[in-house]
Amino acid sequence: MQNKFPLWKNLLILFVVLLGAIYSAPNLYPDDPAVQITHESEPIDEFVMATATDALRAEGIEFFGEAIDGRSGIIRFSNLDDQLRGKSVIELAVGGGYFTALNLAPTTPDWLQAMNAGKMSLGLDLQGGVHFLMEVDMEAALERRMDNTVSTLRQLLRSERIRSRALDLEEPNLIVARFDDEESRSSARALIRESFAELQTVNREQGDNFYLDMSLTELDILQMQRDTIAANKTTILNRVDSLGVSEPVVQQQGVNRIVVELPGVQDTAQAKRILQRIATLNFHLEAAPGSPPSSYTTYDYEGMLIDVSNEVILQGDRVSNVRSTLDQTGLPQVAINLDAQGGEQFSRVTRDNINRLMDIVLSETKTRPVTVQGENGEMITEQETYEEKRLISHATIRAALGREFVITGLTTTEANELSLLIRSGALAAPMYFVEERTLGPSMGAENIEQGKRATVLGVGLVVVFMFAYYRMFGLAANIALGVNLLLLIAIMSIISATLTLPGIFGIVLIMGMAVDANVLIFTRIREELANGLSPQGAISAGFDRALGTIMDANLTTLLVGIVLFSIGTGPVKGFAVTLMIGIFTSVWTAMVITRAVVNLMYGGRQVKRLSIGPYV
């Protein structure tokens, strides 16, 4: 029967619309401002939660919904002001070892969560997020670079059988080698010039000793600093990506600082922990018996005191791949692969030291809150930076090791986080948190509210115009327009697309494009009526013959969206995502929903006149 869908097709359309309504529904439930409490290694217990809530009550800060969720504790607040005040109070009350981070707690009903229905991610310009300002320790970067050079120089001189009395880093940019005779110094200098062209070498004598001073030029130091901040930026990006953050911002600020912005609903406590764990993995040999105390460091390893040589035989930047796995007994372990140079170096060292003990030291730069007295006598909370070194492996070298080996003796949490830190890349230099704050809407709440009002007004005017001009067909177009918006929001929620302020304007554009498709269809129907076709024939011909024009117009727009998504960042990419999804939903609703509604109005019966405008 002409212009009438079979029952199964109508039921399928109704099912799709129902799914759209379900998966867009979570966006109707606003999140609660909250503070999340997490410990470095232990789950949160009732005592910690009671300490935090008692402190809030003592300060007269209103809160609700305190709960333990997995390893973390969540306390909800009714507004952002109470949230910010509450964070400071909780941070002071629970003390060191705990992370207190601003978060947003979902209010989505359980039945929607059971269907994996979630909200759209919102960009910084709509929802704000967490802002971190991190500073790179360039002095430590230079010292690390020179320490590595000293270690390599020792191995190089040893391999060439050039004897030196001493080879030490005496200043951050000064390596001093001492020789017994001029011939040894000359041979060493020639070898160093060949292998380390970036080092300036200067001869000097003092008494019976022949010294060789080595340092980097100012130009090389400047290049090292550029490389360091670029490497750290890449590492931070990898770590942020591993957290699943939508549309993060990681950019350099000045000479030695990096800004990290995490928009949307994120586990900010986890983000801070991963970013704050500035870890370096170093491989050492156990100190030989009788070694001077200055040549080793003593660590506590499972109740035993272990003397670890200060000389690094391999650094974590030689790791090419890492994964957390389980051994044959089901215990966690970290499997590590080295790059070619690291594998060769590691194989040579382990081959020369069979039956010696090898130690793996994890060095982490962290911050902790401390209470100090301010200038006016008030007590304020500041962040103190400290370095924590931990011996995570102490094992005997049984044979020469190659490019692949495993680290055992870790808990599941330690294995997973160590795997993440190594996989995301070792930081080229330590970084410290200079600033942490909540980032509000970048364009201001007033501008955002005006944007929302403009959106509602624009769509409303389109709806009124379509109904006034196209009558019953305009009503069908408006119903399709509502379904289009519903499906657009549902799809963006399902794929966790990020909605930005330009994305909202992209939605308005999509609404116009959807109406444009309906205008093409209705104009075609009116032309067919003018050519003498029956109303039913005109409806069928109008939808069928307008399809090609609609597809051509939307295909070119889709190509533009793909280009914007490929080369754009931030708001541009958010606009492109909205545009591309909206193209598919607008074409489908124009050709399917509009026709389904028109079929319900006119299909399968005798019609003498169509309500499609004032001239028909």
C-alpha positions in Angstrom: 0.0 0.0 0.0 1.4 3.4 -1.0 3.1 5.6 1.7 2.6 3.1 4.5 5.4 1.3 6.4 4.8 -2.3 7.5 4.3 -2.9 11.2 7.8 -4.3 11.7 9.4 -1.1 10.3 7.3 1.1 12.5 8.2 -1.0 15.6 11.9 -0.8 14.7 11.7 3.0 14.4 9.9 3.2 17.7 12.6 1.0 19.3 15.4 3.2 18.0 13.7 6.3 19.4 13.2 4.6 22.7 16.9 3.7 22.9 17.7 7.3 22.1 15.5 8.5 24.9 17.1 6.0 27.4 20.8 6.8 26.5 20.2 10.6 26.4 18.4 10.6 29.8 21.5 10.6 32.0 22.2 14.1 30.8 19.1 15.3 32.7 20.8 14.4 36.1 23.4 17.0 37.1 26.4 15.9 39.1 27.1 16.8 42.7 30.3 18.7 43.6 32.4 16.3 45.7 35.8 15.8 47.3 37.5 12.4 46.8 39.9 11.0 49.4 42.5 8.4 48.3 45.5 6.9 50.0 48.8 6.2 48.3 48.5 2.4 48.9 45.7 1.5 51.2 41.9 1.6 50.8 40.0 4.3 52.7 38.3 3.1 56.0 35.5 4.4 58.2 37.9 6.1 60.6 39.3 8.3 57.8 35.8 9.2 56.6 34.8 10.0 60.2 37.8 12.2 60.6 37.0 14.2 57.5 33.3 14.6 58.2 34.0 15.7 61.8 36.3 18.4 60.5 33.7 19.6 58.1 31.1 19.8 60.9 33.5 21.7 63.1 33.9 24.3 60.4 30.2 24.5 59.7 30.5 23.3 56.1 27.3 21.5 54.8 27.8 18.1 53.1 25.9 14.9 52.4 26.2 11.5 50.7 29.5 10.5 52.3 30.4 7.0 51.1 33.3 4.6 50.4 33.5 3.7 46.8 36.1 1.0 46.2 39.5 2.3 47.5 38.3 5.9 47.7 36.0 8.0 49.8 33.5 10.5 48.4 31.9 13.4 50.2 29.3 15.4 48.3 28.5 19.1 48.6 25.5 21.2 47.5 27.6 24.0 45.8 31.1 24.7 44.5 32.0 27.2 47.4 31.4 24.5 50.0 33.4 22.0 47.9 36.4 24.3 47.7 36.3 25.1 51.4 35.7 21.4 52.2 38.8 20.3 50.3 41.1 22.5 52.3 39.6 21.4 55.6 39.7 17.6 54.7 43.3 17.9 53.4 44.4 19.4 56.7 42.4 16.9 58.8 43.5 13.6 57.2 47.2 14.5 57.0 50.0 13.2 54.8 49.8 10.1 52.7 46.3 11.0 51.5 45.2 12.7 48.3 42.2 15.0 48.4 41.0 16.0 45.0 38.0 17.9 43.6 35.6 15.7 41.7 32.0 15.4 40.4 29.8 12.6 41.8 27.2 11.2 39.4 23.5 11.2 40.3 22.4 9.0 37.4 19.8 6.4 38.6 21.0 2.9 39.1 18.8 1.4 36.4 20.4 3.7 33.8 23.9 2.8 35.0 23.0 -0.9 34.8 22.3 -0.3 31.1 25.7 1.4 30.7 24.0 4.7 30.0 26.3 7.7 30.8 26.5 11.4 30.3 28.3 13.3 27.6 31.8 14.5 28.6 31.8 18.3 28.8 34.8 20.5 27.8 36.5 23.0 30.0 34.4 25.8 28.5 31.2 24.2 29.7 32.1 22.3 32.9 35.6 23.3 33.8 38.0 20.8 35.3 41.2 20.5 37.1 44.2 22.7 36.3 47.8 21.6 37.2 50.9 23.8 36.7 54.0 21.6 36.9 57.6 22.9 36.9 60.6 20.9 35.5 63.7 20.8 37.6 66.3 21.8 35.0 69.2 21.5 37.4 68.3 17.9 38.2 68.0 17.3 34.4 71.5 18.6 33.9 72.8 16.6 36.8 71.1 13.4 35.6 72.5 14.0 32.1 76.0 14.4 33.4 75.7 11.4 35.8 74.8 9.3 32.9 77.7 10.6 31.0 80.1 9.8 33.9 78.8 6.2 34.0 79.3 5.8 30.2 82.7 7.4 30.3 83.9 5.0 33.0 82.8 2.0 30.9 84.4 3.5 27.8 87.7 4.1 29.5 87.6 0.7 31.0 86.9 -1.0 27.7 89.8 0.8 26.1 92.1 0.0 29.0 92.8 3.6 29.8 93.5 3.9 33.6 92.2 6.9 35.5 92.7 7.6 39.2 89.3 9.3 39.5 86.3 10.3 37.4 83.6 12.3 39.2 80.9 14.9 38.7 82.2 17.7 40.9 79.6 20.4 39.8 76.3 20.1 37.9 78.2 20.9 34.7 81.7 19.8 35.5 83.2 16.3 35.2 86.8 15.9 36.4 89.0 13.0 35.5 92.4 12.5 37.2 95.4 10.6 35.5 98.8 9.6 36.6 100.6 10.6 33.4 100.2 12.8 30.3 100.0 9.9 27.9 96.9 8.5 29.6 95.2 11.9 29.7 95.9 12.5 26.0 94.5 9.1 25.0 91.4 9.7 27.1 90.9 13.2 25.7 91.1 11.9 22.1 88.7 9.1 22.8 86.2 11.5 24.6 86.4 14.0 21.7 85.5 11.2 19.3 82.6 9.7 21.4 81.3 12.9 23.1 81.6 15.8 20.7 79.3 17.9 22.9 81.8 17.9 25.8 84.4 20.7 26.1 87.7 19.4 27.4 90.4 21.4 29.2 93.7 20.1 30.4 95.2 21.2 33.8 97.9 20.0 36.1 98.1 20.1 39.9 101.2 18.7 41.6 101.9 15.3 40.1 98.3 14.8 38.9 97.0 15.4 35.3 93.4 16.6 35.2 90.9 16.7 32.4 87.9 19.0 32.9 84.8 18.3 30.8 81.6 20.4 30.6 78.7 21.1 28.2 78.6 24.4 26.2 75.8 26.9 26.9 74.3 26.0 23.6 74.2 22.3 24.4 72.7 23.1 27.8 70.0 25.1 26.2 69.3 22.3 23.7 69.2 19.8 26.6 66.6 22.0 28.4 64.4 22.1 25.2 64.7 18.4 24.8 63.9 17.8 28.5 60.7 19.8 28.5 59.6 18.3 25.2 60.2 14.8 26.5 58.4 15.5 29.8 55.5 16.9 27.8 55.2 13.7 25.7 55.4 11.6 28.9 52.6 13.6 30.6 50.5 13.3 27.4 51.0 9.5 27.5 50.0 9.3 31.1 46.9 11.5 30.6 45.9 9.4 27.7 46.1 6.3 29.9 43.6 7.9 32.2 41.1 8.1 29.4 40.7 11.9 29.8 38.6 13.5 27.0 40.2 16.5 25.3 43.1 17.1 27.7 45.3 20.2 27.5 49.0 19.6 27.9 51.1 22.6 26.8 54.4 24.3 27.7 54.3 27.5 29.6 57.5 29.6 29.7 60.9 27.9 29.7 60.4 25.2 32.3 56.7 24.8 33.1 53.9 22.6 31.7 50.2 23.2 32.1 47.9 20.2 32.4 44.1 20.7 32.2 41.8 17.8 32.7 38.2 18.6 31.6 35.0 16.8 32.3 34.0 14.2 34.9 37.3 12.5 35.8 38.8 10.7 38.7 41.0 13.6 39.6 42.6 11.8 42.6 43.8 9.1 40.3 45.0 11.7 37.8 46.9 13.5 40.4 48.5 10.3 41.7 49.7 9.3 38.3 51.0 12.7 37.4 52.5 13.2 40.8 54.4 9.9 40.8 57.4 11.2 39.0 59.2 7.9 38.8 62.6 6.9 37.6 63.6 3.3 37.4 67.4 2.6 37.9 69.3 -0.7 37.8 72.3 -1.1 40.2 74.6 -3.8 41.4 74.9 -4.6 45.1 77.9 -2.8 46.7 81.0 -5.0 46.8 82.3 -5.9 50.4 84.6 -3.3 51.7 83.3 -0.5 49.5 83.6 3.1 51.0 80.3 4.3 52.5 80.2 7.2 50.0 79.9 4.7 47.1 76.7 3.0 48.1 73.2 3.7 49.6 71.5 1.4 52.2 67.9 0.4 51.6 65.4 -1.6 53.6 64.2 -4.6 51.5 61.7 -6.9 53.2 63.3 -6.4 56.6 66.9 -6.7 55.3 69.4 -3.8 55.0 70.9 -3.9 51.5 73.9 -1.8 50.4 73.3 -0.7 46.8 76.1 0.7 44.6 75.4 4.3 43.6 76.6 3.6 40.0 73.7 3.1 37.6 74.2 0.2 35.2 70.9 0.9 33.3 68.3 3.6 33.3 64.5 3.3 32.7 64.6 5.3 29.5 66.0 2.3 27.8 62.7 0.4 28.3 60.9 0.0 25.0 57.8 -2.0 26.2 56.3 -3.1 29.5 53.2 -5.0 30.6 51.8 -6.2 33.9 51.2 -10.0 33.8 50.9 -13.0 36.2 53.6 -15.6 36.6 53.0 -19.4 36.6 51.9 -19.3 40.2 49.4 -16.5 39.6 51.5 -13.8 41.3 51.8 -10.3 39.7 54.9 -9.4 37.8 56.1 -6.8 35.3 57.6 -8.0 32.0 60.1 -5.5 30.5 61.6 -5.2 27.1 64.7 -3.0 26.4 65.7 -1.2 23.3 68.7 -2.4 21.2 71.2 -0.2 23.0 69.8 -0.9 26.4 69.7 -4.7 25.7 73.3 -4.7 24.6 74.4 -2.7 27.6 72.4 -4.8 30.0 73.6 -8.1 28.5 77.3 -7.0 28.8 76.9 -5.9 32.4 75.0 -9.0 33.6 77.5 -11.3 31.7 80.4 -9.7 33.5 78.7 -10.0 36.9 77.2 -13.5 37.1 76.4 -14.6 40.6 76.4 -10.9 41.8 73.2 -9.4 43.2 71.4 -6.8 41.0 69.0 -4.2 42.5 66.2 -2.2 40.9 65.5 1.1 42.6 62.3 3.1 42.0 62.9 6.8 42.7 59.7 8.9 43.0 59.4 12.7 43.5 56.2 13.4 45.4 54.5 16.3 47.2 52.7 16.3 50.5 50.7 18.9 52.4 52.3 20.6 55.3 50.9 23.2 57.7 53.0 26.4 58.1 52.4 29.7 59.8 51.6 32.6 57.4 52.8 36.2 57.5 49.8 37.2 59.6 50.1 34.3 62.0 47.4 32.2 60.4 48.0 28.5 59.6 48.1 27.7 55.9 48.6 24.5 54.0 51.4 24.3 51.5 52.9 21.6 49.3 56.3 20.2 50.3 58.3 18.3 47.7 60.3 15.2 48.7 62.0 12.3 47.0 61.3 8.7 47.9 63.5 5.9 46.8 62.5 2.3 47.2 64.3 -1.0 46.4 61.7 -3.1 44.5 63.9 -6.0 43.4 66.9 -7.7 44.8 68.0 -10.8 42.9 71.1 -12.8 41.9 72.2 -12.7 38.3 72.3 -16.4 37.3 73.1 -15.8 33.6 73.5 -13.0 31.1 70.2 -11.3 30.6 69.0 -10.1 27.2 66.4 -7.6 26.2 63.6 -9.2 28.0 63.2 -9.9 31.7 60.6 -9.7 34.6 60.3 -7.8 37.9 58.6 -9.9 40.6 57.7 -9.4 44.3 55.2 -6.7 43.7 51.5 -6.4 44.7 48.9 -6.2 42.0 48.4 -2.5 42.4 52.2 -1.9 42.4 52.6 -4.0 39.3 49.8 -2.2 37.4 51.0 1.3 38.4 54.7 0.6 37.8 53.7 -0.8 34.4 51.8 2.4 33.6 54.6 4.7 34.7 57.3 2.8 32.7 55.0 2.4 29.7 54.1 6.1 29.5 57.8 6.9 29.6 60.4 7.9 32.1 60.4 11.6 32.8 63.6 13.2 31.6 63.7 15.3 34.7 61.7 15.6 38.0 58.6 17.8 38.0 56.9 19.5 40.9 53.3 20.7 41.3 53.4 24.5 41.5 49.7 25.0 41.4 46.5 23.0 41.5 43.1 24.6 41.1 39.6 24.1 39.7 39.2 25.6 36.3 35.8 27.2 35.7 34.1 27.9 32.4 36.7 29.7 30.3 34.2 32.0 28.6 32.3 32.8 31.8 29.0 31.5 33.2 27.1 34.5 31.8 28.3 33.9 28.2 27.4 30.2 28.5 24.0 30.9 29.7 23.4 33.4 26.9 24.6 30.7 24.5 22.0 28.3 25.8 19.3 30.9 25.6 20.3 31.6 22.0 20.2 27.9 21.2 16.7 27.5 22.6 15.5 30.7 20.9 17.0 29.7 17.5 15.5 26.2 17.6 12.2 27.5 18.8 12.0 30.0 15.9 12.8 27.2 13.4 10.0 25.1 14.9 7.5 27.9 14.8 8.4 28.8 11.2 8.2 25.2 9.9 4.8 24.6 11.4 3.4 28.0 10.3 4.7 27.6 6.7 4.4 23.9 6.0 1.4 23.2 8.3 1.0 19.4 9.0 4.2 18.6 7.1 5.9 21.2 9.2 4.6 19.3 12.3 6.2 16.1 10.9 9.5 18.0 10.4 9.4 19.3 14.0 8.8 15.8 15.4 11.8 14.6 13.3 13.8 17.5 14.6 13.1 16.5 18.2 14.1 12.9 17.5 17.3 14.2 15.7 18.3 16.1 18.8 17.5 13.1 21.0 19.6 10.7 18.9 22.5 13.2 18.6 22.7 13.5 22.4 22.3 9.7 22.8 25.1 8.9 20.4 27.5 11.5 21.9 26.7 10.0 25.3 27.4 6.4 24.2 30.7 7.2 22.6 31.7 9.7 25.4 32.2 12.5 22.9 33.2 15.8 24.4 30.7 18.6 24.1 32.2 22.1 24.0 30.6 25.5 23.6 31.3 25.4 19.8 29.8 22.0 19.9 26.5 23.5 21.2 26.5 25.9 18.2 27.3 22.8 16.1 24.0 21.4 17.3 22.2 24.5 16.2 23.8 24.2 12.8 22.7 20.5 12.6 19.1 21.5 13.5 19.2 23.9 10.5 20.7 21.3 8.2 18.0 18.8 9.3 15.3 21.4 8.5 17.0 22.1 5.2 16.7 18.4 4.2 13.0 18.6 5.0 12.6 21.8 3.0 14.1 20.0 0.0 11.7 17.2 0.4 8.7 19.4 0.9 9.6 21.6 -2.1 9.9 18.5 -4.3 6.5 17.3 -3.1 5.0 20.6 -4.0 6.6 20.5 -7.5 5.2 17.1 -8.1 1.8 18.3 -7.1 2.1 21.2 -9.5 3.1 18.7 -12.3 -0.2 16.9 -11.8 0.7 13.9 -9.6 -1.7 12.7 -7.1 -1.1 13.5 -3.4 0.1 10.0 -2.6 2.3 9.9 -5.7 3.7 13.3 -4.9 4.7 12.2 -1.4 6.4 9.1 -2.7 8.2 10.9 -5.5 9.2 13.8 -3.2 11.0 11.7 -0.7 12.6 9.4 -3.3 13.9 12.1 -5.7 15.2 14.5 -3.0 17.4 11.8 -1.5 20.2 12.3 -4.0 20.4 16.0 -3.4 20.4 15.6 0.4 23.2 13.0 0.2 25.4 15.2 -2.0 24.9 18.2 0.2 25.7 16.3 3.4 28.6 14.4 2.0 30.6 17.6 1.3 29.8 18.8 4.8 30.9 15.5 6.3 34.3 15.8 4.5 34.7 19.2 6.0 34.0 17.7 9.5 36.6 15.0 8.9 39.2 17.6 8.0 38.4 19.7 11.1 38.6 16.6 13.4 41.9 15.5 11.9 43.8 18.8 12.2 41.8 20.6 14.9 42.3 20.6 18.6 40.1 21.4 21.6 36.9 23.4 20.7 37.5 22.9 16.9 37.6 19.1 17.4 34.5 19.3 19.6 32.6 21.2 16.9 33.7 18.6 14.3 32.5 15.6 16.4 29.1 17.2 16.9 28.9 18.1 13.2 29.8 14.6 11.9 27.4 12.8 14.2 24.7 15.3 13.5 25.0 14.7 9.7 24.1 11.0 10.1 21.2 11.7 12.5 19.8 14.5 10.5 19.7 12.5 7.2 18.2 9.5 8.9 15.5 11.5 10.7 14.7 13.5 7.6 14.3 10.4 5.4 12.9 8.0 8.0 11.2 9.8 10.9 9.6 12.5 8.8 8.3 10.0 6.3 7.0 7.7 9.1 5.0 10.6 10.6 3.7 11.7 7.1 2.7 8.1 6.4 0.8 8.0 9.6 -1.0 11.2 8.6 -1.7 10.4 4.9 -0.6 6.9 4.1 -3.0 4.1 2.9 -6.0 6.3 2.3 -7.6 8.5 -0.3 -6.3 12.1 0.0 -7.5 15.0 -2.1 -5.4 17.8 -0.6 -2.1 17.9 1.4 -1.5 20.4 4.2 1.9 21.4 3.0 1.8 25.2 2.7 -0.4 28.2 1.9 -0.1 27.7 -1.9 -1.1 24.0 -2.2 
